[in-house]
Amino acid sequence: MKKNILVIYYTQSGQLEDIVKHIAQPFEEKSQEYEVTYYNIRMKKDFPFPWSGDVFFNTFPESYLQVPSEILPPTEEVLNKKFDLVIFGYQVWYLTPSIPIISFLKSGFAEDILKDTPVVTVSGTRNMWMFSQEKLKVYLKQMQAKLVGNIALVDRHDNYTSVLTILRWMTTGKKEKSGILPAAGVSDEEINGAGKYGRIIEKHFSENTLEALQPDLVKNGAVEIRAFLVRVEKVGNKIFKVWSGLIMRKKEKRPLLIKFFKVYLMAAIWIVSPIVLVLHLLTTPIFWFKRKKQREYLQGINIK
């Protein structure tokens, strides 16, 4: 009897769809053994792409505070079939799983689909996904899903170059190389090569060795941890908590506060972030063992 594989994702630009389809390809190629179903999460009121600046920054408080919006129900095929494995693709908005992903997780459909099912999470991001993954782990644990693997594909350019390219991509829809700026997002080479992770997943799934999946994925480059970015994320989460709470409390001043937040965020990226980098480098010898332990944890699938 065929095993049922479900691929869940939400995408605006199409990048994450390309990633998860390449990862699922080894299952597709063994059509006698597997039936692959794709579930593209759709919002009742979707978000625009390319984004306008106002809409992008206005999603910040709800994104960070994980406030859901209404999604369209999954198809009957998705709702009525028992799946043996789920490949779960997600985006990161403001250091948090995107509103469409949070909306699915809080919809009531998610628990029925994911409960008691092995799940491999897949993210395609600029570069900061670590604590978003920690938040996703909590949801999966609450609905008794079995997290067995994680793949995090990122923009490999330096932090500041990737800020420029991602802003251009989000506001104009132009991902390709332009002038001195490289192409935005996860590279085409890495997306096209993502099938290697699918082959690793299929091997462990078919051999019933999913408990050994994550170390194998890590060994093959599925999860890169940059210690500096972990520090930036920690600081960012503290700042975002303050700003999002303030904006949600002061509803009558929201437009003005969003403008202030936009200015603050740009200043934090271009002024505060370099200071954090210098401090990080200076303290590396002191915290080397602590950061090594942290890296090993974030590359894994356990939850604190």
N, C-alpha and C positions, 0 to 999 in steps of 0.2 A: 504494500500500500504506500502511496506517495506521502511524503512529508510536506506539510504546509508551511510556507515561509511568507511572512508579512513584512513589507517594507513601508514604514511610515515616514513621512517627511512633510515639511512645509517649505516652499521656496518662492522667492519673488523674481530673482534674476535668472534662475535655472541652474545655478552652480551646484547647489546641494542635491538637486535631482540627478545631475550628471554623476556626482560622487556616489550616491547610494546605488544608482543603476550599475555603475562599474563594479561596486562591491558585490552586488547581487548576481552579476554575470556568471560566475562559476556555478551557481545554483540553476540559473536559466539553461546553462549548457547541459545539465543533467536532467533533462525534462522527463525522463523515465522514472526518476527518483524523487523529484521535487516539483511542487506547484507553487509558483511565486505570484503573490498578489501585491499590488501597489496601492497604497492609501495616501493620497495627497490631501492633507488637511485644508479645508476651505472655510473661510470666514464668511459669515452672513454679510458683514460690511468689511471688505478687504482693505488692506493698506496699499497706498500707491507705490509704483516703482516706474521710473525714478522718483525718489522722494523730493518734495519741496522742503526747504530748510525748516519752515515753520512746523510742518506736520511731523518731521523727524524728531525735533526737539520736544514737541508737545506730547510725544508718546513716552517720554522719559519717566514721569512719576508712576504711571500705571505699569510700565515695563518693570521697573525696579521693584515695585511693591507687589508684583505678580497678580494684578487685577485682571481677571479674564473678560473676554468678549464672547459673543455668541458665535458658535461654529455651525456649519451645516452638518447634519448627521452623516456618519459614514454609510457606505452602501450596505445593502442587506448581506452581500457576500462577506464583507468584513465583519459585520455584526454576528452573523450566524455560523461562521466557520471557526473551528478550534485550531489555533496555530501552534506549531511545534517550535518555532523560533521567530523572533521579531528583530529586524534591523531598524533602529529608531534614529532617523536623521533629524538634527535640530540646529537652529541658528541661535546666536547669542546677541541679545540686545541689552545694552547697558549692564554688562556683567551678569546677566540673568537669562535663562531660556526665554526665547521670544514670546510675545503675547499670544500668537497663534498656538505655540506649543503648550504654554501654560493654560490656555483656553481648552485645549484638548484634554490635558491632564485633569482639569477641574470640571469637565463636562459630564462625567458619569459614564461616558463611553469607555474611557481609558481603562478603568479597573476591570470591566468585563473582558476587554481584549487582552490585557497584560497580566492579569492575575495568574500566578503559578506558571508563567511562561518565561523561558530564557530570553534575555534581551541583550543586544549589542548596541550601544549608543555610538552615534557617529556625528561629529560636529565639523562644520566647515566655517572657519572664522578668520578674522584679521590676525589675532594672536593671543587674545586673553579669553580663555574658556574655562580655566581651572576651577574657579569657585562657582561658576554657573553649573559645572558638572556636579559639584557637591550639592547644589540645590536640587538638581535633577535626581540624584541618588536618593534624597529624602522622599520625593514623590514615589519613586519606584518601590522603595521599601514599604511605604504606607499602603500601597495597593498589592503588596506581596508578589511583585514581579521579581524575577531572578536575574539580576545584572551579572552577566558572564564576560562581558568584554567592552572595551571602549577604544574608539579611534578618533584622534583629533587632528584634522588636517588644517594647516594654517598658511598664511602668507609668510614666506620665509625671509622677506626683506626686513630691514631694520625698522624699529618701532616708528620712527618719525616719517620715513618714506611711506610706510604703509598707511599712516594717517592721511597723507595727501592723496594717495591713490584711491583709498576707500571713499573719501569724501567726494572725489571726482566721480567715481563709479555710482555712488548712491544718488547724487544730485543730477547727473547727466545721462546715466546709463552706459557710459563708455568705460569698458574694462580694459581695452587694449592699450599697449604701450603708446605713449604720447610725449614727444620731445625727450627731455631727460628723465621723465618718469617711466618706470617699468609698468607692465600690466598689473592690474589690481587683483587681489584675492589669491586663492589657491592656484598654483600654476597649472597650466594645461597638462604638463608632463606628469605632475603628481596625481591629477584627477584621472588621467588615462591609465596610470599605473596602479590605481586603487584596487584593481581586480586581484592583486596579490594578497590583499587582506581578506578578500572574499574567499580565496582558495584556502587560506589558513583557517578561516571560520568553518568552511565546509568540511575540511579535514577533521577538525576536532568534533564537529557536530556528528559526522557520520561514524566516527570512532567512539562516540560517547565519552569524550575527554574534555568537555567544556571547562572543567575546573582548571585545566592547564592552558586555556586559550589566551588569557591576558598576558602572561609572561612571554608567550610566543609572539603576540602582536607587538609588544614593546621591543622585543629583540629585533624585530623587522622594521622598526622605525615608525610605528603607529602613533606614538605619544612622545612628543618632545616637551621637556619642561625647562623654561628659562627662569632661573631663580630671580632675576631682576623683575620680570613681569609678575611673578607671584607676589613680590613686595608691592608693586604698583597696584595690583588687584586688591590687596588687603587695604591699602590706603583708599583706593577708589570706592570700595564697598562702604567704608565708614563715612566718606563724604557724601556718597549717593543716598545713604540712609537719612542724613540730615536734610539734604535738599529735597528729596522726594516727600518726606514728612511735612516739611514746611509748605511746599507747593499744594499738597492735598489739604492741609489745614486752612490755608489762606486762599480759599477758592475765588474770592472776589479780586484777588491780586495776581491770579494765575498768569495772565499774559505778561505782566511786568516781571514776575519772578522767573518765568521761562527765559526771558531775554537776559536777565542777570545770570541765570544758570549757564546759558550758552557762552557768555563772556568768560565766566569762571572756568568752564570746562576747557575752553581753548587756552586759557592762561595756565591751567593745571598741566595740560599736555606739553606746552612749549616752555614753561618756566619751572614748574614744580617737579615735573618728571625728570629733567636732567639732574636736579639736585638730589632726588631719590637715587638716581643711578650712581652718582659720585659717592654718596653715603654707602650704597650697597657694595661698591668696589672696595671702599676703605675697610669695611667690616667683614669682607669675605674670609680672611684667615680666622677670625674670631668665631664665626658662625658656620664654618665649613661642614662640620659633622651634623649640625642641626638642619642645614639646608639639604644635605644628602639624604637624611631621613625623610624630610618633607618631600623631596623629589620622588623618592621611592613610593611614598604613600599616594601622591597625586597621579603617578603612573598606573596605580592599581585600581581596583574596583571595590575595595572595602570601604565602609563608612564608619566614621568616628562616632 
